[in-house]
Amino acid sequence: MQISGNNCISQSYSTSSSSKSKSGELSSQDLFNLADYNDSSNTIFQNLLKDPSVQEDVSLNDDGTYSFKINGRGPLNVHQQIAYSLIQEQNGVRSNDPGAMTPYSVNDLEKFRQLTGYNLIQAAGGYTVVDDNGDEPAAGDVPMVTAAWNAFDLAKSGEDYEGEQGDLTADDLKDAVEGLQSGAAQRGDSAEADLLNTLLGTINTTFPSASDDNDVLGLT
């Protein structure tokens, strides 16, 4: 059936990027609901369903899955693109690229949310960063979000190179930031070096214990 406002959670639709919540305001279940992109109950997906432009193209099937109909009216807007990718992810569509980086775990994605206040969308082989409503980061947040994303990518690539498995730890992220700092120093980029130093401090504050970091949420 066609998605209407009645099928969506009962909050008013908003396109404001001010929906970024402080991580301290979120429970472990809240973080999981934001980072589990395989499930249609994902918070971001449910928020996207409040957008009338998404409702036009998304249908709820009899078996409880969702379908996205590309209607050919023109390019998809950002919310439609993300909804389309999330539906593909929910329906088991994955990247066929043999050289693709190993996907982030849900714990990794929760760490990104805790660190930046934004969500690293990982769906159907694609990646982007959005707030809880599916909107792009505020302009003032973009440099730090980009630095964090670079650190996560470097840490995950290093894990793949070493043939390691498991969640990224705080130490993995610190090592990645220090590697990026070294590159910034070689280029003489003091602005990036300062940004990365701030990011390193945020990692230390957000994840104070690196001795047992397999679950930074304390769910051991």
N, C-alpha and C positions, 0 to 999 in steps of 0.2 A: 504494500500500500504506500501511497505517497506520504512523505513525512510532513506533518503540520505542526504548528505550535503546541498542540495538545499532546504530541508524542515526546516533547522535550521536557527536561527538568524545569521546574517552575521558578525560574529566575528570569528577570527581564533581560532581553538581549542587549549587549553593549559591544561596541567596537573599540572601546578605550583600552589602550595598552597599560592603563593604570592598574590592571588586574594582577600585576605581579605581586605575589604575597611574600612576605618575609618568611624564610624557612622555619624560623622559630614558631610561627603561627600554625604550622602544619604538623599533623600527627604522622606516624609512620605509615598508617593506612592511607592518609591523604597523598603522601609522596608516592606510594605504590600505585594509587589510582591515576596519578599523573603520568607515571613512567611505563605502565603496562600497556603498550600499544597493540597487543594482540587481542585485547578484549574491547568489545563495543561499549562497555560501561566506562571506558577511559574518560576522565574528566574533560580533557581538551576536546575529544570527539563529541561528547554530549553538549559542550558549550557551542561547538560549531553548528550543531543541529538547530540551534536557536536562530541562526542567520537565515533569513528568507531565501537568499540566493542559493544556499546549500540545500534548503528544503525542496527547492524546485527540482533538484537533480538526484536526490537520495530517496530510495525506497526501502521500506522494511519488508523483507520476505517472510513467507509463512513459517520458515524454519528458524526465524529469529536473526538471520544474517541480514546484512545490508548490501544494497547494490547502488552503484553510481551510474547514471545515464548521462553520457556526454551528448548534449543536444545539438551541438554544432552552431550555436548562436554566436560564438566568438571565443576568444581566449578565456580560460578559467581565471577567476580572481584568486587571491591568496587563500582565502578560506575554502574555496572549492577545491583548489589544488591539494591542500592538506587533508581535507575530508576524503578526497579520492584516494590519496596515498594510504591513509589510515584504513580505509575499507579494503584496499588491496592487502595490506598487512594482516588485517583480521581474517581475510579469506585465504591466507597462506601463500600469497605471491611473494617471492623472494628474488634477490639478485642472482643472475646466472653467471656473473663475472667471476672466473676462478681466481682472479687477482684481488678481489675485493677484500677489504679489511674485515676481520672477524667482528661480528656485530657486538655492540656494547650489551652488557647484561643489564637487567632492570636495576640492580644495585649501582652500576656505573651511572645510569641515567638519573637515579635518585641523587647521587653525589653531585652531578652537574646542577641539578635543581637547587640543592642546598647551597652550593657555592655561588651561583649567579642569580638565583631568583627566577631564572628562565628555564624552559624545557628544551632539551635537545631531542627533536623529533627524529626517530629512526623508523622508517616505514618503507617497505617494498624496495629496499636497496637505496633509498634516497635519504638525505639528511637536511635539516634546517633547524633554526632556533626560533621559538615563539614564546609568548606569554601564555597564561592559562586560557585566554580566549582565542588563541590561534593568531594573534597579531605579532608583528615584528617588534624586536626590542626598541625601547625608546632611544633616540639618537644619542643621548648622553651615556647610555649604557653599552653602546655598540663596541667601543674599544676594549672594555674589560671582558665582555662576553666573547669577543673574537679571540682574545688572548687565552681565555679559559678553554675555548673550543680547540685552539691550536695545541694547548697542553694535553688535553684529553686525546686528541688524534695522535700526537707524538707518543704518549704513554701506551696507547693501544697498539700502535705500529711496532713499538719496541717489544711489547709482549708477544706479538705475532712473530717478530724476527727471532726471538729467543725460543719460540715454540712453547711458550707458557700458556696456561689456561687459568681461568678464575677471574674474580673481580679486580678492578684496579684499586690499589691501596693509596692512602695518602702519600706514602713514600714514593710510589710510582709517579704520582702527580708532581710532587716536589722535584724529583729527578728531571721530569720533563720540563718544568719551568726553569730549572737551572740550566738545562741545555739550551732553551730559548734565550735565556739571559746571556749565555756565552756568545750566541750568534749576534745578539743585539750589541754586545760590547765590541765584537770584531768589526761590526759595521759603524761603530761610533754613534749608535742611535740611543741617545740618552733618554729621550721621551719613552721609547719602548722599554728600555731598561727599568725606568721608574715604574712604569705600568706593571711590568712583570714582578718587580719587587713588592708592589702592593698586592698582586695576586698571590704571591708566595705567603705573605702575611695573612691573607684571608684564608688560605688553605690551613695554615697553622692554627688559626682561630676556630675555623669551622670543624676541623678534624684534629683536635688537640692530641689524641693518642694514636700513635702509629705502631704501637707494640702489638695491638690486636685489632687490626683494621679491616678484617674480612667483612665486618658488618658495622658500618659507622652509625647505624641507627640503634645499636645496642641490642639487636635481636640475636644474640648468640645462643 
